[in-house]
Amino acid sequence: MWDICYCPKNKDVYEQYTPEIITYVFLLCSVSLIFGLGKKEIQSDEKVSEVTMIESLEKKYPFIPLDDELKNSLNQKEAYVLLQKGTERAFTGEYTDNEESGTYYCRQCGAPLYVSDDKFHSNCGWPSFDDEIPGAVTRIADADGMRTEIVCATCDGHLGHVFLNEGFTDKNTRHCVNSISMEFRSGEPVAKAVYAGGCFWGVEYLMESLEGVYDVKSGYSGGSLENPTYQQVLSHATGHLEAVEVLYNPLIISYEDLTKYFLEIHDPTQANGQGPDIGNQYLSAIFYSSRNEYDTAIELLTILENKGYDIATQVRPRKVFYDAEEYHQDYYEQKGSTPYCHSYTKRF
């Protein structure tokens, strides 16, 4: 339209238009322009609102690194590498030439890091991997100003360095890892996640139905008393929540999807318990063990807040998880019934 109206080569056509038509065109374009700017302003406001909400949650629940009580004790050689960022001598590590099928876990915190399918021989003198389990490894600039250090995303233990564009594999990546920073176990990777959503019977029952979940244990976490009993937790004096520990394969189901499902099988807006179960042991909480898990929890709760949910779910640093008594495990399966206050409601 603009070409016909204003291009000199269309002068004859242009002169056919009346002033009224030209005025109409100008008004139409002006309205479109104003509407477009208004839409951008709305989108910008929504973005600012989301950022503000994230900052509000982060202020309410500041990130706290993994507690030392959840870390394994280290001998002098292990501490030299994992804590002091040392390096074991080339070709001396236990896993440099290991070809067994399985998973490599962080020696300090037990988080799964690498799987054997991503391991290859680089002849560099240390175990080499061209990929990590999603979210398991953090890259940071090395103190030497040249290399990129890799650390465990859960406990910040030093693993080694990552190098790119060397051409060893199609992924063009080499994680050069100290054997002493890892522990090898046969089998698929097993990661852990801890949640509290009211009575642990129902949460356990529903989360065990997910593909990629190996097992779910009912137990207690978040309090001060060691090895609490059910009766002690019911007294409201221990500070523990009824919680579940989910053992899952991070290559099949992500922590994000796991957490989304958790937020969809209980009421994350109820502040004083869950359903008819009232008391501080029935509060809703996500227990994170790493920055990645923390960020995921904050982002998901922000999404729900933006959808109009008044979220009561707390974001807490992970504490020691204590298994509940045997009669609490697989309760509904043993009883042959289904949960009375937990069910699936799509929220994402």
N, C-alpha and C positions, 0 to 999 in steps of 0.2 A: 504493500500500500504506500509506504513511504517512497519507494522507487518511482511509482507512477505519479505521485503528487509533486515531487521535487526534482527529479533528474531532468536536466536540460533536454535530453534527447526525447523526453516525453512531454515537451512543452505544450504540444497541441492537445494532448489528452488532458493535461493539467487544467488548461483553460476551459475545459468542458465542465469542471466542478464549480458549483455555486459556493459563495461564502458560507452558507449554512452547513453544507456538507463538510467543508474544511474545518469549521468550528467544531462539528460533531466528532471528527477524527481526533482533533486535539484533546477534546474532553475525554474521549475513550482512552486514549493513550495515557493521559494524566492520571485517570482513575486506576488504570492497570499498574502504573508506576507506584502510586501511593499504596495500593493494596500489596504489591510485592515488597515494599519497604516495611510495611506493617507486619507482614508475615515473618520477615527476617528478624524484626524486633521481638516478636513473640517467641521465635525459636531461640533467640539470644537470651531472653528472660528465662526460658525454661532451662537453658544450659546453666545460667547463673544460679538458678534455684537448686538444681541438682548438685552443683559444686558446693553451694552453701550447706546443703543437707549433709553431704559427705563430711564436710569440715565439722559440722555439728556433732555427728556421730563419732568422729575421730577424737573430738575434744571430750566427749562423754566417756568414750572407751579408748584411751590412748594405748598405742601398741607397746607391749612388754615382751622382750625377747624370751626365748625358752628358758625356763627355770633350771638351775643346776641339778635339782633333784631328779630331773628327767634325763640327765646325761649319764653315760657310763663313765666309770673311773678309768683313767689312762695311765699307762706306765710311762717311764721317762722318755723312751724313744717315740711313743705315740704322741705324747704331749709336745715333743720337739717339732713334729710335723704339723699336727692339727691345730695347736695353739700358738706356736712360735713361728709358723710358716716355714719350717725347714724342709729339706728335700732328702729322701733316702738315696743311697748310691745307686747308680744305674745298674740294671741287670741283677739286682739283689732282692727285689721285691717278690713276695710270695705269689702274686697273681700275674706277673709279667707274661708268662707263657701259659697261663691257665686256659684250657679250652673246654672246660666243663660247661654244661648248660645250666643257667641259673640267674641269680640276681646279686648285684653288689650293693651292700647297704653301708651307710655312714657308720664308722666304728664308734663315734662319740654319742650319737643320738638314735641310731637304728633306722633312720629314714631310708627308703629305697632310692638309689641313685641311678644305677645303670643296669641294663640287662645284657646277657651274653651275646644276643643277636647283634648288638651294636659294637661289639669288641672286635678289633682287628690287630694284626701284627704290623707294626711300623718300624721295628728294629731300632727304636729310640732308647730302649732300656727301661721303659715304664709301661704299664698297661695303657692301651689306647682305645678310645671309644669315639665314634663319629656322631653320637647323639646321647642325650640324657633322658630320663623319665621326665615327662612334662612337669615343669615347676620345681624340679628337685635341686637344680644347681643355679647359683647366682654368679654372674660375671662382674668383676670389678677391676678397675685400673690397678695394675701392680705398682708397688712402691718404686720400682726401677724406672717407671715412666715409659716403658717400651712394651712390656708384655701385658696380657690380660689374665688375671688370677681367677680361679674358680673355687667357690666355697660351697659347702652344704647350705641349701636355702633354709633349712630348719634350725641348725645350731651354729652356723657360720664357721664350722671347722674347715681348715685349709685342705683342699684336695690336690691342687696342682695348677696347671695353666691350660688355656685353650689356644689353639693355633688354627688359622684359616688359610684356604687357598694353597694347600700343599699337594693336592691331587691324589691323596692316598685312596679315597673312596668317592663315590658320586656326591656325597654330602659335603665334601671338601672341608671337613672339620675334624680336628683331632683334639680330644680331651686327653691330655697327658696327666695321668693320675698316680699319686703315690699309693702303692699297695697297702701300706700301713694305715692309710686313711680309711680303708674299706674293710668290710667283712663279707665273705662270699657265702651264699646259701643256695642250695639247689631249689629249683621250682620257680614258679611265676612270682612277680613282685607282690609283696603284701604291704599295703599302706594302712595307716590307722587314722580314724576321725572320731571325735567325741562330741556328742550332742546331748542336751537335756530338753525334754518336751513333755513334762508331766509324767504320769505313771510309765515306768520303763517297759512294762509288758507290751503295751500297744506300739510304742516306737520300735522296739526290737522286732515285733511280728511283721510290721509293714516294711521295714528297711531290709529285712532278710529276703524279700521278694524281688529285689532289684538284681538285674543281670550285672555281673562283675563283683557282687558282694559275696565274700566267702562265708562270713559268720558275723553275728552281732551278739555282743555280751551285755547283759544287764548289770549295772553296778552303781557305784557312788563316786562323785568327784566334786571338787570345788571347795571342800571344807578343810578343817584343821586336824581332825582326829584320824589317826592311822588305823587302818583296818576296821572301819566302823561296821556295826551290825545293823540290820534293818530296824530294830527297835530303837537303837541309838539315833539313827537318822530321823525317825518319826518323832523324836523328842524335840526337834527343832533346835537343838543345842550344838550340833556338830558343824553346821554350815554347809553340809553336803547336799547336792542335788541328786535325785534319781536320774541316772544318765545311762547312755549306751556307748559302747566302744565298737565301732564298725571296722571290720577288717575287709579291705577291698583291693581289687586290681586296678591301679591307676591307668593302665593301658586300655582298659575296657570301659570304665566309668570315671569321669573326672571328679575332682573335689567339688567343683562348681555344681555339676549336675546332682551330686550326692546331697549337697547342701540345699539346693532348690527343692528337692524331693522332701527333705526334712521339714522345710518351711511350708510344705503343702499337705503334710499329714497330721499337723496339729495346729492349734490356733495361736499364731505368733502375736496376737493382740491382747491376749488375756494376761493380766499382770499378776494375779494372785494365785495362780495355779493352772490347772488344765481341766476344763469341764467341771465335774463335781468334786474333783480332787483339789482341795484348797490347802495351801501351806507353802512355806519357803522351799521345801524339798521338791516341789512340783513346778518350779519356775522354768521358763524357757530360756535356753542359753546355747550359744555356739562356742565351743572351746577350741581355740586356734593354737597351733604349734609353730607356725612360721609366718613370715610377713605375707607370703602369697595367700595363705588361708585367711589371715586377718583382712587383707584387701578384698578378697572374695566375699567374705561375710558382710563387710561394710557396704560394698557395691550392691549386693542382693537386698539388703535391708533398705537401702536408699531407693531401689526400684519399687519396692513394696510401699514405702512411704509416699513416693510420687504417684502411686496408684490410689492413694487415699487411705491406706491402712495405718492405723495408729499403733506402731510396732512396740511391743514390750520385750521382745527377745533381746537378751543381753549378749555382749561379745566379750568373752573372758579368755585370759591366757590359760593354756592347758595346765592342769594339775595332775597329780598322780590319780590314776583310775583304779578303784578297788572293785574286784568282782563281787557281785551280790551272792547271796546264799544259793545253793544249787536248786532249790525249789522255785526260785524266781526265773531260772533260765528256761527259755522256750516254753513259757507258761501257757500260752494259748494253744500251742501245739500239743502239749501234754493234756490240757483240759478238753481239747476238741471243740473250742469255741473261737469267737473273733472279738477284737477290741470293742469296748463299750464307749470310749471317748476319743478314739482316733480313727480318722477316715481320710481319704484323699480328696482334696479340693484344689483344682488348678488355679494357680495364682501367677504363673509366669508364662 
